[in-house]
Amino acid sequence: MKKTTKIHTSAIILAAGNSSRMGENVRKQQISLLGESVLYRSVKSFSLSDKIDSIVVVTRADEIEWVSAELASFSKVCAIVPGGKTRAES
């Protein structure tokens, strides 16, 4: 009998940007679409997938508290970490 190994798949959501193309004082991740933040909707999509086992969210250090509260209902979110100065560093 062939042994099957389950592969653990994690999604990494990059949400540490400064939304510079959106204009001043706009946090794209916090914009509400149909009553849910853009970040919430993004994480919800990955969370509903049977192919995704865990989710890591990369955000700005000063938004970790907001992100933690916003995503508290998602059991697949295993870490919320601060991003780097650039997307590549994150």
C-alpha positions as CSV (number, residue, x, y, z in Angstrom):
1,M,0.0,0.0,0.0
2,K,1.4,3.4,-1.0
3,K,1.9,5.8,1.9
4,T,0.5,9.3,1.3
5,T,2.2,12.3,2.9
6,K,0.1,15.4,3.5
7,I,1.7,18.6,2.4
8,H,1.2,21.5,4.7
9,T,0.5,24.7,2.7
10,S,0.8,28.2,4.2
11,A,-0.4,31.4,2.6
12,I,1.6,34.6,3.2
13,I,-0.5,37.8,3.0
14,L,1.6,40.8,2.4
15,A,-0.3,43.8,4.0
16,A,2.6,46.0,5.1
17,G,2.5,48.5,2.2
18,N,1.9,52.2,2.7
19,S,-0.8,52.4,0.0
20,S,1.0,55.3,-1.7
21,R,-0.9,55.0,-4.9
22,M,-4.2,55.4,-3.0
23,G,-3.4,58.9,-1.7
24,E,-2.4,60.3,1.6
25,N,-3.9,59.0,4.9
26,V,-5.5,56.0,3.2
27,R,-4.9,52.5,4.5
28,K,-5.9,50.2,1.7
29,Q,-6.1,47.2,4.1
30,Q,-8.7,49.0,6.2
31,I,-11.0,50.2,3.4
32,S,-14.4,48.6,3.8
33,L,-16.0,46.6,1.0
34,L,-19.5,45.4,1.7
35,G,-18.9,45.7,5.4
36,E,-15.6,43.9,5.6
37,S,-12.1,45.4,5.4
38,V,-10.0,44.5,2.3
39,L,-7.6,42.6,4.6
40,Y,-10.5,40.6,6.2
41,R,-11.9,39.7,2.8
42,S,-8.4,38.6,1.5
43,V,-7.8,36.4,4.6
44,K,-11.3,35.0,4.4
45,S,-10.7,33.8,0.9
46,F,-7.6,31.9,1.8
47,S,-9.2,30.7,5.1
48,L,-12.1,29.1,3.2
49,S,-9.7,27.1,0.9
50,D,-9.2,23.4,1.8
51,K,-5.8,23.7,0.2
52,I,-4.5,26.2,2.8
53,D,-3.6,25.0,6.2
54,S,-2.2,28.1,7.8
55,I,-1.9,31.9,7.1
56,V,0.8,34.3,8.0
57,V,0.0,38.0,7.7
58,V,2.8,40.5,7.2
59,T,1.8,44.0,8.3
60,R,3.2,47.3,9.5
61,A,4.5,47.1,13.1
62,D,2.1,49.9,14.1
63,E,-0.9,48.0,12.8
64,I,-0.3,44.6,14.4
65,E,-2.8,45.3,17.2
66,W,-5.5,46.3,14.7
67,V,-4.8,43.3,12.4
68,S,-4.9,40.9,15.4
69,A,-8.3,42.2,16.4
70,E,-9.6,42.3,12.8
71,L,-8.5,38.7,12.1
72,A,-9.2,37.1,15.5
73,S,-12.0,34.9,14.1
74,F,-9.8,33.1,11.7
75,S,-8.3,30.0,13.2
76,K,-5.9,29.5,10.2
77,V,-4.0,32.7,11.0
78,C,-1.0,31.4,12.8
79,A,1.2,34.5,12.8
80,I,1.0,38.3,12.4
81,V,4.5,39.7,11.8
82,P,6.0,43.1,11.0
83,G,7.1,43.7,7.5
84,G,10.3,45.1,6.2
85,K,11.0,48.5,4.6
86,T,10.2,47.0,1.1
87,R,8.0,44.2,-0.2
88,A,11.2,42.2,-0.9
89,E,12.4,42.6,2.7
90,S,9.0,41.5,4.0
